[in-house]
Amino acid sequence: MPKSLSSVLSCIEHERLEFELIEVRTRGQYLTRLRSISRYEQAEWDRREREALSSLVDHELEHGCNG
């Protein structure tokens, strides 16, 4: 794959991973505004956020891409 095409694909993947992280954070914020959540639910949202952030950081380290 040509280097320029590879870097474009990396940026697209980076954007997707950023969007995933923003979506998880936003959904969690909306949920907590609607009602109180249990410790279990909070732990689950925290896990999802950590997972999304980890995927984004791993992508950045692997591809040298940061947006």
C-alpha atoms as one frame of an Amber mdcrd trajectory, in Angstrom:
protein
   0.000   0.000   0.000   1.432   3.425  -0.881   2.602   5.369   2.142   0.237
   8.308   1.480  -2.801   6.005   1.281  -1.718   4.281   4.487  -1.470   7.591
   6.348  -4.927   8.628   5.131  -6.398   5.338   6.339  -4.696   5.801   9.701
  -6.251   9.236  10.044  -9.690   7.848   9.231  -9.234   5.147  11.863  -7.997
   7.763  14.330 -11.133   9.847  13.733 -13.335   6.781  14.245 -11.623   5.960
  17.532 -11.878   9.577  18.707 -15.582   9.571  17.862 -16.051   6.333  19.835
 -14.429   7.891  22.899 -16.517  11.060  22.629 -19.678   8.986  22.173 -18.995
   6.885  25.281 -18.290   9.986  27.368 -21.358  11.830  26.073 -23.717   8.900
  26.629 -22.425   8.492  30.162 -22.935  12.190  30.878 -26.481  12.132  29.492
 -27.350   9.035  31.462 -26.165  10.542  34.741 -28.163  13.689  34.022 -31.314
  11.652  33.472 -31.071   9.598  36.642 -28.806   8.328  39.349 -26.819   5.315
  38.264 -25.715   2.374  40.342 -22.118   1.603  41.226 -22.252  -1.259  38.753
 -23.429   1.044  35.957 -20.770   3.616  36.829 -18.098   0.932  36.780 -19.349
  -0.239  33.377 -19.220   3.304  31.917 -15.750   3.776  33.374 -14.652   0.485
  31.792 -16.080   1.494  28.410 -14.347   4.861  28.563 -10.994   3.293  29.524
 -11.360   0.775  26.703 -12.132   3.474  24.112  -9.241   5.632  25.327  -6.881
   2.663  25.310  -7.819   1.840  21.706  -7.150   5.422  20.669  -3.782   5.560
  22.454  -2.758   2.173  21.032  -3.608   3.406  17.544  -1.571   6.575  18.047
   1.440   4.597  19.263   1.195   2.013  16.500   0.700   4.429  13.606   2.270
   7.628  14.883  -1.059   9.226  14.113  -2.670  11.869  16.301  -5.359  13.348
  14.164
